[in-house]
Amino acid sequence: MTDAMFRYGGGWNPRPLTKKEIEKMKKIMKKVPIIKARNDIYHEQEEKKADNEFENRLKELEQ
């Protein structure tokens, strides 16, 4: 009876990574700093653009 209560289909059996999978992961991880730098540059440009637009709208309202 206890076997029926705790029986479940399929188990969680981790398998070891292949050399090809490990190399692929390493290649992707090497790109992370480059992607982060590009992301930071993009967000700085967007922030400057938004600040400039905000300042221009304030100037228009003051006039």
C-alpha positions in Angstrom: 0.0 0.0 0.0 2.8 2.5 0.8 4.4 1.7 -2.6 1.2 3.0 -4.4 1.2 6.2 -2.3 4.8 7.2 -3.2 5.1 5.9 -6.7 5.6 8.4 -9.4 6.4 8.3 -13.1 9.8 9.4 -14.4 12.6 10.3 -12.2 15.0 13.1 -12.0 18.3 11.7 -13.2 20.8 14.3 -14.1 23.2 13.5 -16.9 26.7 14.7 -17.2 27.4 17.5 -19.7 29.2 16.6 -22.9 32.3 18.4 -24.0 30.4 20.1 -26.8 27.8 21.5 -24.3 30.5 22.7 -22.0 32.4 24.5 -24.8 29.1 26.1 -26.0 28.4 27.4 -22.4 31.9 28.8 -22.2 31.6 30.6 -25.5 28.3 32.2 -24.4 29.7 33.2 -21.0 32.6 35.0 -22.7 30.1 37.2 -24.5 28.4 38.3 -21.3 30.7 41.3 -20.5 30.5 42.5 -24.1 26.7 42.4 -24.1 26.6 44.2 -20.7 28.8 47.0 -22.0 26.6 47.4 -25.1 23.5 47.4 -22.9 25.0 50.1 -20.6 25.9 52.3 -23.6 22.4 52.0 -25.1 20.8 52.9 -21.8 23.0 55.9 -21.3 22.1 57.2 -24.7 18.4 56.6 -24.1 18.7 58.4 -20.7 20.4 61.4 -22.3 17.7 61.5 -25.0 14.9 61.4 -22.5 16.5 64.1 -20.3 17.0 66.4 -23.4 13.3 65.9 -24.4 12.2 66.6 -20.8 14.3 69.8 -20.7 12.9 70.9 -24.0 9.3 70.4 -22.9 10.0 72.4 -19.7 11.4 75.2 -21.7 8.4 75.2 -24.0 6.1 75.4 -21.0 8.0 78.3 -19.4 7.6 80.4 -22.5 
